[in-house]
Amino acid sequence: MIRKLIILLMAIGVYAAWKYEVPNVSAPTSVQVKSDVVEEAGETEDVATDAPRFASQYAGHDWYLLERNGDRALELIDADGAKKGFYQFETGSTYEGLILDEMTREDVERIGFDPVRSYDKGMRRYLIPDDPSFSVYAINGSYVTFFFDEHDDDKLKAVLAVERRVEESSEGYYGDVSAESTVANETLMRLLMNWDRQKFGLSALADYEPLLPVVRAHSENMAANNFFSHTDPEGRDPFERMNEYGLTYSLAGENLAMGQMSVFHAHWGLMNSLGHRENILKPDFSHASVGLVYNDDNSPFYTINFITPR
């Protein structure tokens, strides 16, 4: 009887200790655009780039932008110099026999990888959102995320891999939200957009320093006051906020994202939303600035402003 009671108490204790977490992810909002311009239709070698290192959301690990045999990729490196993950995006690059920008979601699913529905961290289970822009699998000791493009025949566009032990030891959904990693993610978001613009033969979006306080202030406002909108509680739209900072432009626009698990997830969520994709790929935009702020629950709020200054 005592043994049965102990077993029952243990079972109750384990059941009670499990807590399920679900991210508060918002679909990107409807885009706003203002314009007075008419639109017109072999050997392995590591090469350092102009932006080689970015603090990651995984404490003690950094992203390094490297080039191997002409293909750029981000590699997740720990303090001892060991590779713990990667993000690849180049057209024609391969992973597990899958060719980026050629094979589709159906090709990935046909292989039969082990799907992942949650990350278990301690006694908390973090559910992975059901999002058509990506799927997660357990492959060779890593959590591997495949990103797809619904607007390009559901093609495989990028692969993100992080060792299971690294992911499972990170904090919650969002990991390290230090100032350094926050600034790194702002820069990475613009790089991600530019890598996709390059695939479409478009010029890169240059950074625009006068716009940075505008986007950071709006993200801070949303995070602090628990709203998600292009129009703030003061009734100002993106263009009024830019005007208040004395910015002049011939073309401007804004994308917002909230709650995605990483900057990569946020980017592909925007690319799979037609209006936001149009902003990212608009030929007439010349500059962009990204403001990222986390709320008290460490959920991210992104404001991305696009601008063509006068």
Phi and psi in degrees as a GROMACS rama.xvg file:
@    title "Ramachandran Plot"
@    xaxis  label "Phi"
@    yaxis  label "Psi"
@TYPE xy
-63.3249  -42.307  ILE-2
-61.9902  -42.2884  ARG-3
-63.8074  -38.3709  LYS-4
-66.1881  -41.4375  LEU-5
-62.6745  -44.7807  ILE-6
-61.2758  -41.3054  ILE-7
-63.7173  -44.0635  LEU-8
-64.5223  -38.8582  LEU-9
-62.9609  -43.2581  MET-10
-63.0154  -43.2488  ALA-11
-64.1312  -40.3387  ILE-12
-62.6908  -44.2417  GLY-13
-65.7466  -43.7909  VAL-14
-62.5212  -42.3933  TYR-15
-70.1044  -27.4746  ALA-16
-77.498  -27.544  ALA-17
-66.9742  129.939  TRP-18
-126.776  133.236  LYS-19
-99.3379  131.365  TYR-20
-114.018  140.176  GLU-21
-127.985  127.156  VAL-22
-69.0037  144.735  PRO-23
-87.4863  85.2018  ASN-24
-101.301  129.995  VAL-25
-106.6  140.106  SER-26
-63.6529  144.764  ALA-27
-54.6337  144.703  PRO-28
-79.4131  167.489  THR-29
-62.7999  140.158  SER-30
-81.4764  150.289  VAL-31
-121.331  133.713  GLN-32
-134.518  136.273  VAL-33
-128.69  129.247  LYS-34
-152.06  144.749  SER-35
-119.779  24.1968  ASP-36
-116.705  137.047  VAL-37
-78.5215  128.059  VAL-38
-74.4969  144.336  GLU-39
-104.364  123.197  GLU-40
-94.6146  150.43  GLU-43
-97.6704  128.971  THR-44
-135.315  130.714  GLU-45
-93.7571  129.469  ASP-46
-125.296  122.644  VAL-47
-70.2323  143.782  ALA-48
-105.893  -176.243  THR-49
-74.0255  -10.3168  ASP-50
-137.225  73.6285  ALA-51
-77.3276  -27.5981  PRO-52
-132.433  137.664  ARG-53
-136.15  129.151  PHE-54
-61.0938  137.375  ALA-55
-104.01  175.578  SER-56
-79.0925  -3.21153  GLN-57
-101.031  107.504  TYR-58
-54.7592  134.516  ALA-59
82.9227  5.92344  GLY-60
-131.159  143.703  HIS-61
-128.229  151.112  ASP-62
-86.5332  134.333  TRP-63
-119.689  130.762  TYR-64
-90.0491  112.088  LEU-65
-122.128  161.015  LEU-66
-124.798  124.448  GLU-67
-124.348  119.693  ARG-68
51.5826  36.9295  ASN-69
88.9445  -9.27475  GLY-70
-100.715  124.965  ASP-71
-82.8531  150.225  ARG-72
-160.128  154.494  ALA-73
-93.2969  134.5  LEU-74
-121.029  134.115  GLU-75
-89.0826  115.554  LEU-76
-119.228  134.416  ILE-77
-86.9838  -179.027  ASP-78
-64.138  -22.1883  ALA-79
-91.1194  2.48971  ASP-80
87.3898  8.74773  GLY-81
-87.6543  139.95  ALA-82
-77.2365  127.125  LYS-83
-121.235  2.02014  LYS-84
174.078  179.24  GLY-85
-161.993  161.783  PHE-86
-132.076  116.924  TYR-87
-116.982  146.146  GLN-88
-146.128  -9.13569  PHE-89
-67.7847  135.087  GLU-90
-56.6335  130.2  THR-91
88.7798  -11.3586  GLY-92
-71.1004  156.797  SER-93
-125.186  152.518  THR-94
-145.976  123.208  TYR-95
49.9426  39.811  GLU-96
81.1472  -1.7471  GLY-97
-92.7261  133.557  LEU-98
-104.09  121.851  ILE-99
-67.1295  141.884  LEU-100
70.25  8.7042  ASP-101
-126.16  -47.3283  GLU-102
-88.6211  163.765  MET-103
-119.647  178.021  THR-104
-57.0606  -40.3517  ARG-105
-60.7517  -39.3885  GLU-106
-63.8233  -40.9504  ASP-107
-63.6941  -47.6039  VAL-108
-66.063  -29.5106  GLU-109
-66.7101  -26.6075  ARG-110
-66.8205  -34.546  ILE-111
89.2885  31.1272  GLY-112
-60.2165  155.954  PHE-113
-77.4944  110.987  ASP-114
-70.0881  149.494  PRO-115
-117.365  127.333  VAL-116
-106.183  -13.7852  ARG-117
-158.691  159.613  SER-118
-106.987  125.569  TYR-119
-97.4476  117.441  ASP-120
-126.291  107.154  LYS-121
63.4195  -127.651  GLY-122
-103.881  21.5772  MET-123
-115.619  139.839  ARG-124
-113.272  118.291  ARG-125
-100.599  108.198  TYR-126
-72.0765  136.381  LEU-127
-85.551  127.164  ILE-128
-60.8595  147.963  PRO-129
-82.6202  97.9291  ASP-130
-130.055  124.416  ASP-131
-66.8097  -11.3808  PRO-132
-80.2038  -11.0304  SER-133
-156.523  160.711  PHE-134
-138.35  146.532  SER-135
-117.057  137.503  VAL-136
-135.96  155.616  TYR-137
-94.8927  115.227  ALA-138
-138.427  120.96  ILE-139
51.6331  45.6968  ASN-140
77.9871  10.4801  GLY-141
-128.29  156.148  SER-142
-88.1313  120.346  TYR-143
-116.676  123.349  VAL-144
-106.598  124.389  THR-145
-100.296  127.843  PHE-146
-104.123  134.849  PHE-147
-119.948  161.577  PHE-148
-120.958  104.784  ASP-149
-63.5717  -23.9698  GLU-150
-93.4343  6.07566  HIS-151
-135.914  58.0193  ASP-152
58.7174  30.0615  ASP-153
59.4984  33.4457  ASP-154
-73.598  150.813  LYS-155
-72.8904  123.137  LEU-156
-112.161  -28.1143  LYS-157
-158.709  158.311  ALA-158
-132.204  128.246  VAL-159
-116.919  122.758  LEU-160
-125.545  133.736  ALA-161
-137.012  130.304  VAL-162
-55.043  141.388  GLU-163
-56.5798  -43.5484  ARG-164
-64.1535  -33.2499  ARG-165
-69.974  -46.9646  VAL-166
-62.8755  -44.9095  GLU-167
-72.1925  -18.0118  GLU-168
-94.2899  -4.72716  SER-169
-81.5563  162.021  SER-170
-85.9405  117.848  GLU-171
58.3989  -148.247  GLY-172
-77.4334  -34.1093  TYR-173
-108.702  -8.48645  TYR-174
66.2848  -141.123  GLY-175
-72.8254  119.947  ASP-176
-113.524  35.0922  VAL-177
-65.4243  165.425  SER-178
-60.4438  -37.841  ALA-179
-65.1025  -45.0829  GLU-180
-70.4695  -30.6774  SER-181
-63.7608  -48.7729  THR-182
-62.9594  -38.968  VAL-183
-61.7472  -41.1818  ALA-184
-68.0274  -32.8109  ASN-185
-61.3504  -44.1328  GLU-186
-67.7364  -41.8559  THR-187
-61.5755  -38.5676  LEU-188
-59.329  -43.023  MET-189
-68.1805  -37.3393  ARG-190
-62.819  -44.0514  LEU-191
-59.0157  -42.9978  LEU-192
-63.8569  -41.8942  MET-193
-68.8871  -34.4834  ASN-194
-63.2206  -37.2997  TRP-195
-73.8629  -36.8404  ASP-196
-61.3045  -39.0421  ARG-197
-60.8012  -37.6383  GLN-198
-63.3079  -25.1338  LYS-199
-99.0804  12.8369  PHE-200
73.1454  23.1024  GLY-201
-100.785  154.71  LEU-202
-72.5762  155.794  SER-203
-71.6275  149.396  ALA-204
-82.413  116.154  LEU-205
-76.6766  152.789  ALA-206
-67.5727  148.57  ASP-207
-133.245  94.7255  TYR-208
-57.386  -38.5789  GLU-209
-62.0951  -18.5391  PRO-210
-86.5293  -18.4118  LEU-211
-58.8801  -46.322  LEU-212
-63.3694  -26.3403  PRO-213
-67.6744  -49.6174  VAL-214
-71.7547  -37.5627  VAL-215
-66.0834  -38.8664  ARG-216
-64.4213  -39.5016  ALA-217
-69.6754  -40.3135  HIS-218
-63.0613  -40.4089  SER-219
-63.3942  -40.3246  GLU-220
-63.1326  -45.6466  ASN-221
-63.9898  -43.8016  MET-222
-66.078  -40.8084  ALA-223
-76.5873  -31.9557  ALA-224
-110.98  10.9208  ASN-225
55.5795  53.5924  ASN-226
-138.605  163.705  PHE-227
-142.347  96.8885  PHE-228
-163.406  153.973  SER-229
-70.0663  -27.3354  HIS-230
-99.1708  124  THR-231
-84.1451  171.012  ASP-232
-60.1726  -20.2568  PRO-233
-82.7853  -1.59757  GLU-234
86.3365  10.2577  GLY-235
-91.1409  136.327  ARG-236
-91.4914  176.362  ASP-237
-57.053  -35.9703  PRO-238
-74.7858  -34.4765  PHE-239
-67.0614  -37.4211  GLU-240
-65.1264  -41.4846  ARG-241
-63.5548  -41.8316  MET-242
-61.8847  -38.1363  ASN-243
-62.4423  -27.8225  GLU-244
-90.154  7.41564  TYR-245
76.4216  20.6466  GLY-246
-83.7513  138.537  LEU-247
-119.37  143.997  THR-248
-159.144  158.3  TYR-249
-99.1267  -18.4359  SER-250
-153.414  137.509  LEU-251
-152.97  156.357  ALA-252
-160.273  172.15  GLY-253
-146.377  136.367  GLU-254
-117.96  145.018  ASN-255
-127.72  147.388  LEU-256
-146.11  152.105  ALA-257
-149.138  133.283  MET-258
87.9536  -2.56765  GLY-259
-67.7832  153.88  GLN-260
-70.4006  -21.168  MET-261
-158.242  171.469  SER-262
-63.6908  -29.9896  VAL-263
-67.6178  -44.2521  PHE-264
-63.453  -39.2734  HIS-265
-64.014  -44.2195  ALA-266
-60.9641  -46.825  HIS-267
-74.5546  -24.7054  TRP-268
-63.3769  -41.3733  GLY-269
-68.767  -40.946  LEU-270
-65.9011  -23.8643  MET-271
-92.082  2.38068  ASN-272
-108.475  116.962  SER-273
-56.3417  -47.3738  LEU-274
-62.2892  -41.2787  GLY-275
-70.9292  -36.6965  HIS-276
-59.7422  -41.3547  ARG-277
-61.9281  -37.7734  GLU-278
-64.388  -47.2183  ASN-279
-60.4456  -36.6323  ILE-280
-104.001  15.9189  LEU-281
-73.4647  119.471  LYS-282
-60.6498  -30.9053  PRO-283
-82.1292  -9.84496  ASP-284
-76.4081  137.456  PHE-285
-113.81  -22.7558  SER-286
-137.944  161.022  HIS-287
-153.696  155.354  ALA-288
-141.86  142.468  SER-289
-120.804  129.409  VAL-290
-118.073  123.355  GLY-291
-121.014  127.256  LEU-292
-136.981  140.987  VAL-293
-103.007  142.291  TYR-294
-84.7578  -172.034  ASN-295
-65.1608  -20.017  ASP-296
-94.5473  9.80654  ASP-297
65.8852  21.5792  ASN-298
-84.7623  133.452  SER-299
-82.8594  144.859  PRO-300
-123.947  119.694  PHE-301
-106.769  132.31  TYR-302
-119.876  124.627  THR-303
-120.616  116.871  ILE-304
-107.856  134.776  ASN-305
-108.224  143.568  PHE-306
-154.203  146.018  ILE-307
-119.74  98.9377  THR-308
-65.2696  152.793  PRO-309
